[in-house]
Amino acid sequence: MTKRCVFSHATLGLVALTLLGTLAVPARAAHRKPLAPEGPPARQETGSQGNPLLPPPLAVEALWPDLAMAAKAPGAVPDGLTPTFTADDWAAYRQQFGSAADDVLRKRASQVAEFAQELIGAAAKTEQPGLRRLLLIRATVLTYRATSGNPTAQKALAAYREAIDLNAPAQVAALFTLSDGLARQIATPKAQRPQFSALAAQANIQLCMLLLESNQVAAAQSVVKLLGRHEGALRADKALHEMALQVRALVSQTAAMFETLHTAYDQLARGDDSGALPLYIYGRLVKLNPAAAHALATHRNNAAARELDARFAQVPQDPGANYPLAESLKKLAPTLPEGILRQRTLFAALQAYRAFLAAPQTQGQRVERTLSRMAMQAAAGDGAAPNPVIRPFEKPPATTAPAGPAGPTTQAEG
């Protein structure tokens, strides 16, 4: 048995998972199924089910807050996600407002609106962030369907928007659900619906990015489909429309990339070392984990991966080595499937050419410097790019990643 065969399935799994840097977000069985946003529920894609390189898929419906007017339980959030509010927050809400909350179905719309105003007032006074969010969610849910209460719902939603952490998926999911509801309710004045539709689109895009960061690809596929409810708002805002195009493409490309990586993983598991190269590219150029990528190249007999790894190792000691590294990456790129792996490989080549041109030691290599400039133009034209940085809540929004300093491994992680 050759030395490489000693690299067992267990070791392969450890290296691959380290290389991929997945953030496991296992789905927890909810004791009560929360309601999804109004309209047909999003169907979760199953393409990534069983992919050993992805964490257990979370149940998308568990992201959405309960839209029942008389909610009896706090709902459940998948393990690994920061909850919008805690069990203690729910207990405090029930202790102070439980009786009134249970009676809302027997009250007139005007009385419900008055109760919602009480919740908004209590939210402004509490020093507990989770309780504040819970009170504002309940105030919005109670009033957004009624014409007389709709202004109160708008006020509550505006306060909720200011109370959330935009890096917490569950909180952003609630923002999407509530703004989506206001945008689609006849009770919301027609002139104001577009602003809530735009807010829902922003929240959807943000949520998709957060899910992709956690490698929850199937959940992102389901969530991004709901973006189609707000095409009018997207068409009315050029920047928002561009971000929508980018996030849709990114979700699709990420799903395709993980299918490629799944195939590569299966090849390695069968002893076929050709699968090492896509995994090496992902580890080195997408997840920016050179140590794990080096371990993979060392333990598998793949000439292309080992050559790349050796060239990367030369660069810190010899800036001139950036040129042969860039040439290798340029030649490798067309052999990779279209999408993220190819884009990142071309981008790494582009940066290596830049580093070569920036190094004083290469000033005398006129031929290589001329060829580098030509190759940079070609790489850019062929789609060299890191994953887009999409920040829908920035003003003005940032929709593309900066090129970053010269060097082959400085692209933003995706």
HELIX and SHEET records of a PDB file:
HELIX    1   1 LYS A    3  VAL A    6  5                                   4    
HELIX    2   2 HIS A    9  LEU A   20  1                                  12    
HELIX    3   3 VAL A   60  LEU A   63  5                                   4    
HELIX    4   4 ALA A   87  ASP A  102  1                                  16    
HELIX    5   5 VAL A  104  ARG A  106  5                                   3    
HELIX    6   6 ALA A  109  LYS A  125  1                                  17    
HELIX    7   7 PRO A  129  THR A  143  1                                  15    
HELIX    8   8 ASN A  150  ALA A  163  1                                  14    
HELIX    9   9 PRO A  169  ARG A  184  1                                  16    
HELIX   10  10 LYS A  190  GLN A  192  5                                   3    
HELIX   11  11 ARG A  193  GLU A  213  1                                  21    
HELIX   12  12 VAL A  217  LYS A  225  1                                   9    
HELIX   13  13 LEU A  226  HIS A  230  5                                   5    
HELIX   14  14 GLU A  231  ALA A  236  1                                   6    
HELIX   15  15 LYS A  238  ALA A  269  1                                  32    
HELIX   16  16 ASP A  273  GLY A  275  5                                   3    
HELIX   17  17 ALA A  276  ILE A  281  1                                   6    
HELIX   18  18 TYR A  282  VAL A  286  3                                   5    
HELIX   19  19 PRO A  290  HIS A  299  1                                  10    
HELIX   20  20 ALA A  303  GLN A  314  1                                  12    
HELIX   21  21 PRO A  319  ALA A  321  5                                   3    
HELIX   22  22 ASN A  322  LEU A  332  1                                  11    
HELIX   23  23 ALA A  333  THR A  335  5                                   3    
HELIX   24  24 ILE A  340  ALA A  358  1                                  19    
HELIX   25  25 PRO A  360  THR A  362  5                                   3    
HELIX   26  26 ARG A  366  GLY A  381  1                                  16    
END                                                                             
